[in-house]
Amino acid sequence: MAPVTMGTTQVMSARMPERDARSDTRSELNVTMPPGRTGLLVAAGVCLLVPIVALLWVSSYAKETPKLGGIPFFFWYQFLWVFLTSALTYTAHRLVLAARGRRDDEDRP
């Protein structure tokens, strides 16, 4: 922070340092992105997109029959997606890790 004088009081300015328009923040911070396999990342995205589309398409499940144990289709279909979504989210997580070439236990001591 650079000190700035305002009247008789000196305050600290939280200005960002001037940057050249051509500079790349990642290279300045020595951050490298892990290599990724695009096909696996796309598959992970599809895994995350499927539940959204399935639940936003209400007309596909806005009905009473078939009933499951007396529960209308409308309710048990949505409840089933709770478990399907968690499985698809876990699958997407594993696909992203595979695309980056990392395992879960690499970050652990």
C-alpha positions as CSV (number, residue, x, y, z in Angstrom):
1,M,0.0,0.0,0.0
2,A,1.2,3.4,-0.9
3,P,0.8,6.3,1.6
4,V,-1.3,9.2,0.4
5,T,-1.5,12.5,2.2
6,M,-5.0,14.1,2.5
7,G,-4.7,17.4,4.2
8,T,-2.7,16.8,7.4
9,T,-3.7,13.1,7.6
10,Q,-1.7,10.4,5.9
11,V,-3.8,7.4,4.8
12,M,-2.8,4.2,3.1
13,S,-4.0,3.7,-0.5
14,A,-5.0,0.3,-1.6
15,R,-4.4,0.9,-5.3
16,M,-3.5,-1.9,-7.5
17,P,0.0,-1.6,-9.0
18,E,0.2,-0.3,-12.5
19,R,0.4,-3.1,-15.1
20,D,1.4,-3.2,-18.6
21,A,-1.5,-4.1,-20.9
22,R,0.5,-6.9,-22.4
23,S,1.4,-8.6,-19.0
24,D,-0.1,-11.9,-18.1
25,T,-1.2,-12.2,-14.5
26,R,-0.6,-16.0,-14.4
27,S,3.0,-15.6,-15.5
28,E,3.6,-12.8,-13.0
29,L,2.4,-15.0,-10.2
30,N,4.2,-18.1,-11.5
31,V,0.9,-20.0,-11.7
32,T,0.7,-22.8,-14.2
33,M,-2.6,-24.4,-15.2
34,P,-2.6,-28.1,-15.1
35,P,-2.8,-29.8,-18.5
36,G,-6.3,-30.9,-19.3
37,R,-7.8,-33.4,-21.6
38,T,-10.7,-31.6,-23.2
39,G,-12.8,-34.7,-23.9
40,L,-13.0,-35.6,-20.2
41,L,-13.8,-32.1,-19.2
42,V,-16.6,-32.0,-21.7
43,A,-17.9,-35.3,-20.3
44,A,-17.8,-33.8,-16.8
45,G,-19.8,-30.8,-18.0
46,V,-22.4,-33.1,-19.5
47,C,-22.7,-35.0,-16.2
48,L,-23.4,-31.7,-14.5
49,L,-25.8,-30.5,-17.2
50,V,-28.0,-33.7,-17.3
51,P,-29.8,-33.1,-13.9
52,I,-30.4,-29.5,-14.7
53,V,-32.1,-30.2,-18.0
54,A,-34.0,-33.2,-16.6
55,L,-35.5,-31.2,-13.7
56,L,-36.2,-28.0,-15.7
57,W,-38.2,-30.0,-18.3
58,V,-41.2,-30.2,-16.0
59,S,-43.7,-31.3,-18.6
60,S,-41.8,-34.6,-18.8
61,Y,-42.7,-35.5,-15.2
62,A,-45.8,-33.4,-14.3
63,K,-48.1,-36.4,-13.9
64,E,-49.5,-38.6,-11.2
65,T,-49.0,-42.1,-12.7
66,P,-47.1,-44.4,-12.3
67,K,-47.4,-44.3,-8.5
68,L,-44.6,-45.9,-6.4
69,G,-45.9,-47.1,-3.0
70,G,-48.8,-44.6,-3.3
71,I,-46.5,-41.7,-4.0
72,P,-47.3,-39.8,-7.3
73,F,-44.7,-39.9,-10.1
74,F,-44.1,-36.1,-9.8
75,F,-42.7,-36.5,-6.3
76,W,-40.7,-39.7,-6.5
77,Y,-39.1,-38.7,-9.8
78,Q,-37.7,-35.6,-8.3
79,F,-36.6,-37.5,-5.2
80,L,-34.8,-40.0,-7.4
81,W,-32.9,-37.2,-9.0
82,V,-31.4,-36.3,-5.6
83,F,-29.4,-39.6,-5.7
84,L,-28.8,-39.5,-9.4
85,T,-27.4,-35.9,-9.2
86,S,-25.0,-36.8,-6.4
87,A,-23.7,-39.8,-8.4
88,L,-23.3,-37.6,-11.5
89,T,-21.6,-34.9,-9.5
90,Y,-19.1,-37.4,-8.1
91,T,-18.5,-38.8,-11.6
92,A,-17.9,-35.3,-12.9
93,H,-15.4,-34.7,-10.1
94,R,-13.5,-37.9,-10.9
95,L,-13.5,-37.0,-14.6
96,V,-12.0,-33.6,-13.9
97,L,-9.3,-35.1,-11.7
98,A,-8.5,-37.6,-14.5
99,A,-8.4,-34.8,-17.1
100,R,-5.9,-33.0,-14.9
101,G,-3.8,-36.1,-14.3
102,R,-4.2,-35.9,-10.5
103,R,-5.4,-38.3,-7.9
104,D,-7.4,-37.4,-4.7
105,D,-4.6,-38.3,-2.3
106,E,-1.8,-36.2,-3.9
107,D,-2.6,-33.2,-1.8
108,R,-2.7,-35.1,1.5
109,P,0.5,-35.3,3.6
